[in-house]
Amino acid sequence: MDWLLIVALIVGGVGLVLWLRASKIRRETALPRGRVVYADTGSWNRCTRPLFSDRYRLTGKPDYLVCTPEGLIPVEVKSGQAPVRPHQAHVLQLAAYCLLVEDQETRRPPYGMIKYDDRAFEVDYTPALRTELLTTLGAMRRHLYADDVNRSHHEPARCQGCGYRERCDRRLV
């Protein structure tokens, strides 16, 4: 009889540890309520494969995918303090993950999340955002092999970190 009590305590203890770990991850990442079905944070699963769409010639690895009653929700985690509103590049990156989920699951995610250090944004995956993403992808593909492409920003810090900085005649720094 004592061994049953010991087994029950061990099983209960393991369950509690797993629950606490999941709760901690949810608090730290501000994940939506649901079951994490994909994680690309380096801490869980090093074998996580990227999402891929042959139709859109697109691949990507969101930080998390959470299965909720509303659908599969992509979550992208960014370092640093949150801006007043998410950076447009981050919104389009999240939209790309939404498009990949939509293509693979044949169910459109209603939204995605961008989590900064101090705040999370829920970004609606609207038809307008989807169209903006597809337009941006088309423009990127058209410019991929161009001899000359105009700089698309006025941010010296971006130029400072660019790998093409030394060869660019439009650099800001």
TIKOLNU-430638 format. One record per residue (C-alpha): residue number from 1; residue in three letters; x, y, z. Coordinates in Angstrom, 1 decimal. Layout:
residues N
+-----+--------+--------+--------+--------+
| num | residu |      x |      y |      z |
+-----+--------+--------+--------+--------+
| NUM |    ala |      X |      Y |      Z |
...
+-----+--------+--------+--------+--------+
//
This chain:
residues 173
+-----+--------+--------+--------+--------+
| num | residu |      x |      y |      z |
+-----+--------+--------+--------+--------+
|   1 |    met |    0.0 |    0.0 |    0.0 |
|   2 |    asp |    2.9 |    2.4 |    0.8 |
|   3 |    trp |    4.3 |    1.9 |   -2.7 |
|   4 |    leu |    1.0 |    3.2 |   -4.2 |
|   5 |    leu |    1.2 |    6.3 |   -2.2 |
|   6 |    ile |    4.8 |    6.8 |   -3.3 |
|   7 |    val |    3.9 |    6.3 |   -7.0 |
|   8 |    ala |    1.0 |    8.7 |   -6.6 |
|   9 |    leu |    3.2 |   11.4 |   -5.0 |
|  10 |    ile |    5.9 |   11.0 |   -7.7 |
|  11 |    val |    3.3 |   11.2 |  -10.5 |
|  12 |    gly |    1.6 |   14.2 |   -8.9 |
|  13 |    gly |    5.0 |   15.9 |   -8.4 |
|  14 |    val |    6.0 |   15.4 |  -12.0 |
|  15 |    gly |    2.6 |   16.8 |  -13.1 |
|  16 |    leu |    3.0 |   19.8 |  -10.9 |
|  17 |    val |    6.5 |   20.5 |  -12.2 |
|  18 |    leu |    5.3 |   20.3 |  -15.8 |
|  19 |    trp |    2.3 |   22.5 |  -15.0 |
|  20 |    leu |    4.5 |   25.1 |  -13.3 |
|  21 |    arg |    6.9 |   25.1 |  -16.2 |
|  22 |    ala |    4.1 |   25.6 |  -18.7 |
|  23 |    ser |    2.6 |   28.4 |  -16.6 |
|  24 |    lys |    6.0 |   30.1 |  -16.4 |
|  25 |    ile |    6.5 |   30.0 |  -20.1 |
|  26 |    arg |    3.0 |   31.3 |  -20.7 |
|  27 |    arg |    3.6 |   34.3 |  -18.3 |
|  28 |    glu |    7.0 |   35.1 |  -19.8 |
|  29 |    thr |    5.8 |   34.9 |  -23.4 |
|  30 |    ala |    2.3 |   36.2 |  -23.0 |
|  31 |    leu |    1.1 |   33.3 |  -25.1 |
|  32 |    pro |   -2.6 |   33.0 |  -25.7 |
|  33 |    arg |   -4.5 |   30.3 |  -23.8 |
|  34 |    gly |   -4.2 |   27.1 |  -25.6 |
|  35 |    arg |   -1.7 |   24.3 |  -26.3 |
|  36 |    val |    1.7 |   25.1 |  -27.6 |
|  37 |    val |    2.1 |   22.9 |  -30.7 |
|  38 |    tyr |    5.3 |   24.4 |  -32.1 |
|  39 |    ala |    8.2 |   26.2 |  -30.5 |
|  40 |    asp |   11.4 |   27.6 |  -32.1 |
|  41 |    thr |   13.0 |   29.2 |  -29.2 |
|  42 |    gly |   16.1 |   27.0 |  -29.0 |
|  43 |    ser |   15.1 |   25.8 |  -25.5 |
|  44 |    trp |   12.6 |   23.1 |  -26.4 |
|  45 |    asn |   13.0 |   21.3 |  -29.7 |
|  46 |    arg |   16.0 |   21.7 |  -31.8 |
|  47 |    cys |   14.4 |   19.6 |  -34.6 |
|  48 |    thr |   11.5 |   21.9 |  -35.2 |
|  49 |    arg |   11.1 |   22.2 |  -39.0 |
|  50 |    pro |   10.2 |   25.5 |  -40.6 |
|  51 |    leu |    6.7 |   26.0 |  -42.0 |
|  52 |    phe |    6.7 |   25.9 |  -45.8 |
|  53 |    ser |    4.3 |   26.9 |  -48.6 |
|  54 |    asp |    5.1 |   25.8 |  -52.1 |
|  55 |    arg |    2.1 |   27.9 |  -53.3 |
|  56 |    tyr |    3.6 |   31.2 |  -52.0 |
|  57 |    arg |    7.3 |   30.1 |  -52.2 |
|  58 |    leu |    7.6 |   31.1 |  -48.6 |
|  59 |    thr |    9.2 |   29.5 |  -45.5 |
|  60 |    gly |    9.4 |   30.6 |  -41.9 |
|  61 |    lys |    9.8 |   29.6 |  -38.3 |
|  62 |    pro |    7.6 |   31.5 |  -35.8 |
|  63 |    asp |    8.7 |   31.4 |  -32.2 |
|  64 |    tyr |    5.4 |   29.7 |  -31.1 |
|  65 |    leu |    2.3 |   28.2 |  -32.6 |
|  66 |    val |   -0.6 |   27.9 |  -30.1 |
|  67 |    cys |   -3.6 |   25.8 |  -30.8 |
|  68 |    thr |   -6.7 |   27.7 |  -29.5 |
|  69 |    pro |  -10.4 |   27.2 |  -30.1 |
|  70 |    glu |  -10.1 |   30.2 |  -32.5 |
|  71 |    gly |   -7.5 |   28.4 |  -34.5 |
|  72 |    leu |   -3.7 |   28.1 |  -34.7 |
|  73 |    ile |   -2.1 |   31.4 |  -33.5 |
|  74 |    pro |    1.5 |   32.3 |  -34.4 |
|  75 |    val |    3.5 |   34.2 |  -31.8 |
|  76 |    glu |    6.7 |   36.1 |  -32.6 |
|  77 |    val |    8.9 |   37.2 |  -29.7 |
|  78 |    lys |   11.1 |   40.3 |  -30.1 |
|  79 |    ser |   13.8 |   41.6 |  -27.8 |
|  80 |    gly |   13.7 |   45.1 |  -26.5 |
|  81 |    gln |   11.1 |   47.5 |  -25.3 |
|  82 |    ala |    7.8 |   47.7 |  -27.1 |
|  83 |    pro |    7.3 |   50.7 |  -29.5 |
|  84 |    val |    4.1 |   52.6 |  -29.4 |
|  85 |    arg |    2.8 |   50.3 |  -32.1 |
|  86 |    pro |    4.6 |   47.3 |  -33.6 |
|  87 |    his |    7.2 |   48.0 |  -36.3 |
|  88 |    gln |    5.7 |   47.4 |  -39.7 |
|  89 |    ala |    8.5 |   44.9 |  -40.5 |
|  90 |    his |    7.5 |   42.8 |  -37.5 |
|  91 |    val |    3.8 |   43.0 |  -38.5 |
|  92 |    leu |    4.6 |   41.7 |  -42.0 |
|  93 |    gln |    6.8 |   39.0 |  -40.5 |
|  94 |    leu |    3.9 |   37.9 |  -38.4 |
|  95 |    ala |    1.6 |   38.1 |  -41.4 |
|  96 |    ala |    3.9 |   35.8 |  -43.2 |
|  97 |    tyr |    3.5 |   33.2 |  -40.4 |
|  98 |    cys |   -0.2 |   33.7 |  -40.5 |
|  99 |    leu |   -0.1 |   33.0 |  -44.3 |
| 100 |    leu |    1.9 |   29.9 |  -43.8 |
| 101 |    val |   -0.5 |   28.6 |  -41.2 |
| 102 |    glu |   -3.4 |   29.4 |  -43.5 |
| 103 |    asp |   -1.8 |   27.6 |  -46.3 |
| 104 |    gln |   -0.9 |   24.5 |  -44.3 |
| 105 |    glu |   -4.0 |   24.3 |  -42.1 |
| 106 |    thr |   -6.5 |   25.6 |  -44.6 |
| 107 |    arg |   -7.9 |   27.6 |  -41.8 |
| 108 |    arg |   -7.1 |   31.3 |  -41.5 |
| 109 |    pro |   -5.7 |   32.4 |  -38.1 |
| 110 |    pro |   -7.8 |   35.3 |  -36.8 |
| 111 |    tyr |   -4.8 |   37.0 |  -35.4 |
| 112 |    gly |   -1.1 |   36.6 |  -34.4 |
| 113 |    met |    0.9 |   38.1 |  -31.5 |
| 114 |    ile |    4.1 |   40.1 |  -31.3 |
| 115 |    lys |    5.6 |   40.0 |  -27.9 |
| 116 |    tyr |    8.3 |   42.6 |  -26.9 |
| 117 |    asp |   10.0 |   42.5 |  -23.5 |
| 118 |    asp |    7.4 |   44.7 |  -21.8 |
| 119 |    arg |    4.2 |   44.3 |  -23.9 |
| 120 |    ala |    2.4 |   42.1 |  -26.3 |
| 121 |    phe |    0.4 |   43.2 |  -29.4 |
| 122 |    glu |   -2.5 |   41.2 |  -30.9 |
| 123 |    val |   -2.4 |   41.8 |  -34.6 |
| 124 |    asp |   -5.6 |   41.0 |  -36.6 |
| 125 |    tyr |   -4.9 |   38.9 |  -39.7 |
| 126 |    thr |   -7.2 |   40.8 |  -42.0 |
| 127 |    pro |   -7.6 |   40.5 |  -45.7 |
| 128 |    ala |   -6.0 |   44.0 |  -46.0 |
| 129 |    leu |   -2.9 |   42.8 |  -44.1 |
| 130 |    arg |   -2.8 |   39.6 |  -46.2 |
| 131 |    thr |   -2.9 |   41.7 |  -49.4 |
| 132 |    glu |   -0.2 |   44.0 |  -48.1 |
| 133 |    leu |    2.0 |   41.0 |  -47.4 |
| 134 |    leu |    1.5 |   39.5 |  -50.8 |
| 135 |    thr |    2.2 |   42.9 |  -52.4 |
| 136 |    thr |    5.4 |   43.2 |  -50.4 |
| 137 |    leu |    6.5 |   39.7 |  -51.2 |
| 138 |    gly |    6.0 |   40.4 |  -54.9 |
| 139 |    ala |    8.0 |   43.6 |  -54.7 |
| 140 |    met |   10.8 |   41.8 |  -52.9 |
| 141 |    arg |   10.9 |   39.1 |  -55.6 |
| 142 |    arg |   11.0 |   41.7 |  -58.4 |
| 143 |    his |   14.0 |   43.4 |  -56.7 |
| 144 |    leu |   15.8 |   40.2 |  -55.8 |
| 145 |    tyr |   18.0 |   40.2 |  -58.9 |
| 146 |    ala |   17.9 |   43.9 |  -59.7 |
| 147 |    asp |   21.2 |   45.6 |  -60.3 |
| 148 |    asp |   20.1 |   48.6 |  -58.2 |
| 149 |    val |   17.5 |   48.9 |  -55.5 |
| 150 |    asn |   16.6 |   52.0 |  -53.6 |
| 151 |    arg |   17.1 |   52.1 |  -49.8 |
| 152 |    ser |   13.6 |   51.6 |  -48.2 |
| 153 |    his |   14.3 |   53.4 |  -44.9 |
| 154 |    his |   15.9 |   56.4 |  -43.2 |
| 155 |    glu |   17.3 |   54.6 |  -40.1 |
| 156 |    pro |   21.0 |   55.0 |  -39.6 |
| 157 |    ala |   21.1 |   52.1 |  -37.2 |
| 158 |    arg |   19.8 |   49.7 |  -39.8 |
| 159 |    cys |   22.5 |   50.9 |  -42.3 |
| 160 |    gln |   25.1 |   50.5 |  -39.6 |
| 161 |    gly |   24.3 |   46.8 |  -39.2 |
| 162 |    cys |   23.8 |   46.0 |  -42.9 |
| 163 |    gly |   26.1 |   43.5 |  -44.5 |
| 164 |    tyr |   26.1 |   45.5 |  -47.7 |
| 165 |    arg |   27.1 |   48.8 |  -46.0 |
| 166 |    glu |   30.6 |   48.9 |  -47.5 |
| 167 |    arg |   29.4 |   48.6 |  -51.1 |
| 168 |    cys |   26.2 |   50.7 |  -50.8 |
| 169 |    asp |   26.3 |   54.2 |  -52.3 |
| 170 |    arg |   23.0 |   55.1 |  -50.5 |
| 171 |    arg |   24.1 |   54.3 |  -46.9 |
| 172 |    leu |   23.2 |   56.7 |  -44.2 |
| 173 |    val |   26.3 |   56.1 |  -42.0 |
+-----+--------+--------+--------+--------+
//
